[in-house]
Amino acid sequence: MSSSPKARAPLTLPQGNRLLLHSCCAPCSGELMEAFVESGIDYTIFFYNPNIHPLKEYELRKQENIRFAEKHGVPFVDADYDTDNWFARAKGMENEPERGVRCTMCFDMRFERTALYAHEHGFPVITSSLGISRWKNMAQINDCGQRAAAPYDGLLYWDYNWRKGGGSARMIEISKREQFYQQEYCGCVYSLRDTNRHRRAQGRDRIKLGLVYYGQTPEGGEGG
């Protein structure tokens, strides 16, 4: 029998008293959000993810995040879904692999908007839920976050390792408890394409949006 995830250690902001959290989705953000609440950190969620495709998937992920934010009474900033800008920046990178230069571009774009909002609204610290996923390159994410914050005096990107101390295990535990929507690919159209190619090579069906939730399957059994 697997043991329960470790208890959270209290968190302290590296500077100031307000935090802007760039959130990619509810499953990745759940652990951070509950840790901030328990630690008494004043934070706001910034949802800016124009990479997510198609619109149905975008709305599924966003609404799950809003639901969990409302449960905790956390302010939620719904930023633009400017997909045309994202596709323009991704031009020429359509066949790059996951964790490659296209992902760097994508993180840069999202963090640049996050940093700008933080600067304009008096947040001294920004961070992101992206780094908690084991599918992501944490060093790549932190580099992008620090680069986005650098132009603004007094703004810091918090590169805390959200996976450590049982963070990744608690992320899954929270996702199952809340029965969050379980996205089956990173988010962009190219990730969806490549994931479906991989599934077909394994004899599996293509991804069907809106069906899989943590803690359950479409048939009502245990999910991933």
N, C-alpha and C positions, 0 to 999 in steps of 0.2 A: 504494500500500500504506500503511495507517495505521501510525503509529509506536506503539511500546509506551508505556504510561503512564509518567509521570515517577516516579523513585524517591521514596520517602517521606522527608520531613524528620522528624528526631527530635522527639518531643513531650515536653512537660514539664507536669505538672499545675499549675494556677494556685495551688493551695494544698494542704497536707497530702500524704499519701502513699498514699491509697486512693481508688478511684473506683467509683461505682455506675453502670453503664450500663443505661439503659432501652432494651431492644431490641424493635423492632416485628417483625423477621423476620431470617432469616439473610442474604438478599441485601443488605439495607441495612446490616447490622451487620458483615459480613465485613471490609470495609476498615478500620473502626474497630478491630475486634478484633485484626487483624494488626498495625496500627500501634501499639496499646498493648503487644502482646507484644514487638515489636521495640524499643520505647522503654523496656522494663522497668517499665511501669506496673502496679501491683497493682490488678486490677479484678475486679468480679463483675457478672454479667449478671442483670438484673431483668426478668422477662417478665410483664408485666401489660397485657393487651390484650383487655378484655371486649367491645370493639367488633367483633371479628372474627366474621363470620357466614358460613355456619353452622358448627356444631361440627366437621364434617369439615375445613373449611378452616382453622379454628383449630388443630386437631391437626396438620395438614400443616405449617403454618408453625412451630409450636412444636417439633415433632420435628426439623425441619431445623436449627433454632437449637441444640437440644440436641446434635445430632450434631457440629456445628462447634465448639461449646464443649468437648465431650469431646475432640475432636481436639487442642485447644490446652491442655487441662487447666485450663479456666477454670470457677470455681464458677458454678452456674446456679440462680437462685431462681425457682421456678415459682409465681407468685401466683394468686389466685383468678380464676376465670372467671365473675364475677358479672354476667351479662348482664342480669338483671332490673334491677339498679341502673343500668346503662348506658341501657337503654330508657326507664327512668323519667326520666332526665336529658335524654334526647333528645326527650321528648314535646313536640309543638308545633313541632319543627324538622325534621320528616320530609321536607319538600320544599325545605329550604334547599340552596343549591348547594355544591359542593366548595369548600373554602377559606373557607367562610362561618362563621356563628356555631355551627353544629352541630360543625364541626371544632374550633373553639376550645373548646367544651364537652368534646369528646372528649380533646383534649390536656391540658386542665386536670385532668380526672378521672384520667388515667393518670399524670401528673406529680405530682399530689397524693399518690397512693399511693407513688410512687417516693421522693418527698421524706420522707414519713413513715417508710418503711423505712430510708432513709439515716440519719435522725435517731436512730431507735431502735437502730441497729447500728453507729454510729460512723463513718459515711462522711462526710468533709468536702466531697466534690464529687459532683455528679450530672451526667449528660449523656444525650443520646438519639441514636439512629441515625436518627430520623425526618427530620432536616434534610438528610441527604445526597441524598434523592430530589429530582429536578428537578420532580416533580409537586407538591411541597409548598411552602408559603410559609414560608421560613426565619424571617422576622421574626415571624410569627404563632407559630411553634413556640418561638422564643426568649423571647418575651413570656410564654408560658404556663409555660415552665420557670423563669424568674426569679420569676414570681408564686408558683409552688409552693414554691420554696426560701425565699422571703422570711420566712415566719413562724418559721423556725428559725435561731437564732443560730449562726454558724459554718458554715452550709451554703451552698454556692455552686453555682449552675447554670452549667456551662461552656458558653458559647455559641460555641465554636470553629466555624469554617466548614469542615465536613468535605468540601465539594465542591472546595475550592481545591487547587492543586498537583497536579492529576491525580487527586484522590480519587474523583470520579464515574467516571472511566474505569477505575480500579483496581477499583471496586465491581463493574462489569460483568465485568471480566477474572476476578476471583475467583469470581463467580457461575457463569461458564462453566466454569472449571477444576474447581469443586466440583460442577457440575451441580445447583445448587440448584433447588428447586421455584420456578417462576416464576408468582407470583400475577398475575392479570390485572385486578384491581380493588383499590381502596384497602383494603377490608376489611369495612366495615359493610354491613348489608342494603340500605341506601339507595344506597350506592355500587354494589353489585351490580345493583340495579334500574336505576339510571341508565346504567350501562355496558352492560347488555343492551339497553336502549332504543336507545342510540347504535349498537350493533352491528346491531340489526334494521333501523334506518334506513339502514344501509350495505349491507344484504343479507347480513350475516354471521350465523353461527350464534351461539346463546347460549353463554355461558361454560360449560365443562364442567370441574368441579373435579378436580384431581389428575392432569391429563394433560400439562401443558406444563412442561418443565424447561429451564433455561438450557443452551445448547450442543447441544440436541437438540429434535426435535419428536416427536410420537407416531409418526411414520413413520421416525424415526431421523436426519433431516437436521438442518441448522443451525437453531437457534432464535433468538429475539430477544435 
